[in-house]
Amino acid sequence: MKMNEIIRKGLKRLSKKKMFLMYTAMLLASIYTAGNPKVQVRDSHQESERGINIEF
């Protein structure tokens, strides 16, 4: 839920290219964490931090 809020806020600020790169990175991260349940918690925290770093 928090990731979606971050993305929605970011979409208004970012250009279409940055938006697309961020979205694809999110997709790849979700696919990776889905395939590796053991690292899901750690990766979700890391990805949220990366998302914030990309956004600002």
C-alpha positions in Angstrom: 0.0 0.0 0.0 2.8 2.5 0.9 4.6 1.7 -2.3 1.6 2.6 -4.4 1.2 5.9 -2.6 4.9 6.7 -3.2 4.5 5.9 -6.9 1.3 7.9 -7.3 2.9 11.0 -5.7 6.0 10.4 -7.8 4.1 10.1 -11.1 3.0 13.7 -10.8 6.5 15.0 -10.4 8.6 12.7 -12.7 8.9 12.8 -16.4 7.5 9.9 -18.5 10.9 8.3 -18.9 11.8 8.3 -15.2 8.2 7.2 -14.5 8.6 4.2 -16.9 12.1 3.2 -15.5 10.8 3.4 -11.9 7.7 1.4 -12.8 9.7 -1.3 -14.6 12.1 -1.4 -11.6 9.1 -2.0 -9.3 7.8 -4.8 -11.5 11.2 -6.5 -11.6 11.5 -6.2 -7.8 8.1 -7.6 -7.3 8.8 -10.5 -9.6 12.2 -11.1 -7.8 10.6 -11.1 -4.3 7.7 -13.3 -5.5 10.3 -15.9 -6.7 12.3 -15.6 -3.5 10.0 -15.6 -0.5 12.9 -15.7 2.0 14.3 -12.3 1.0 10.9 -10.7 0.4 10.8 -8.7 3.6 14.3 -7.4 3.2 13.9 -6.5 -0.5 10.6 -4.7 0.1 12.3 -2.4 2.6 15.2 -1.8 0.3 13.0 -1.2 -2.7 10.9 1.3 -0.8 14.0 3.2 0.1 15.3 3.1 -3.5 11.9 4.4 -4.7 12.1 7.3 -2.4 15.7 8.0 -3.5 14.6 7.9 -7.2 11.6 10.1 -6.5 13.5 13.0 -4.9 
